[in-house]
């Protein structure tokens, strides 16, 4: 019988995909895609993803933030129209579900501040 894994190394036979990670990103009046990496860390690229089925977002930007979940249509005017946005007030939070990666979510603020987010897998599966 194989030994139980002690790390989450992707080469391990038993890989736990249920990794949750916390991030923050500055938002302004320009659209920004949420990333699964620290854009200030050496060797990382902004826009890299983090697998997840939902993302919990807290707005501490000082103003309202518009959230978009159509990263597949990045740059598409229809997908990023205000009528497609989820408006998140300052000091409010929301969980967006039905994702496969955090980089499917984009944000645009009314000023220049920070939003905090946590990638996670479904937290509200029904108990059987």
C-alpha positions, 0 to 999 in steps of 0.5 A, spaced: 500 500 500 502 506 498 504 511 503 500 517 504 502 523 501 506 529 505 506 534 500 501 537 495 507 536 489 503 535 483 508 529 481 505 526 487 500 520 486 495 523 490 494 531 488 489 535 493 486 540 488 482 543 494 487 548 495 485 555 497 489 561 496 488 569 498 490 574 494 489 582 493 489 587 488 489 594 486 483 596 482 482 603 479 477 605 473 481 601 468 479 593 468 483 588 471 483 581 471 484 577 478 490 573 478 492 567 482 499 570 483 503 575 486 504 580 480 510 583 484 513 577 486 519 575 481 518 570 475 510 571 476 506 573 470 500 577 472 493 574 470 496 567 471 490 563 474 488 559 481 484 553 480 477 554 484 470 553 483 468 560 487 472 566 489 470 570 495 471 577 494 471 583 499 471 590 497 476 595 501 477 600 495 474 606 498 468 606 493 464 601 489 467 596 484 464 592 478 465 585 477 465 581 471 465 574 470 466 573 462 474 573 462 473 568 456 470 575 452 476 579 455 476 586 451 469 584 448 465 591 449 458 587 450 461 582 456 464 588 459 458 593 459 456 596 465 449 592 464 453 585 465 457 588 472 455 585 479 456 592 483 459 591 490 459 596 494 465 598 499 466 594 505 461 589 502 463 582 500 460 576 495 462 569 493 462 568 485 460 561 484 461 556 478 468 558 476 474 554 474 479 559 475 480 566 478 482 569 472 475 568 469 473 574 474 475 582 472 474 588 476 473 595 475 473 600 481 470 608 481 477 610 484 484 607 486 484 602 492 484 594 494 480 588 493 481 582 497 479 575 495 480 568 496 480 562 491 476 556 494 472 550 492 465 549 493 463 551 500 456 550 500 455 543 497 448 540 500 449 535 506 447 528 504 
